[in-house]
Amino acid sequence: MTTDEKQQNGISNHLGDKSASVRGSGISVKGIILPAELDWNFNTTSIMVSTDQEEEYLLARGAKERELFDHIRESVRVTGTVMDKGEGQKIIDVTDYEVIDY
């Protein structure tokens, strides 16, 4: 994917940024899994990855997203395709992830 294609698709390379890097047609993002939305009973209904660069990536619904519910408040590296929904809102469709132990 060329730089122009990445810009058109809302994907940036973040060169020099340790929290995100482009791999092939996807992106790899390092951060902490946090609740993004809560229901009336304060149960987490959606989650996001928050990076050390203060970027937030909402996780698209799917099998990997459901698995990552078990890792709230843990450091992870997720890989997937990013969709830019405008106004700074990014959604990542996770294809793979790794829990990072420190």
Sequence and secondary structure as in RCSB ss.txt:
>XXXX:A:sequence
MTTDEKQQNGISNHLGDKSASVRGSGISVKGIILPAELDWNFNTTSIMVSTDQEEEYLLARGAKERELFDHIRES
VRVTGTVMDKGEGQKIIDVTDYEVIDY
>XXXX:A:secstr
  HHHHHHTT    TT TTEEEETTEEEEEEEEEEEEE TT  EEEEEEE TTS EEEE SSHHHHHHGGGTTSE
EEEEEEEEE STT EEEEEEEEEE   
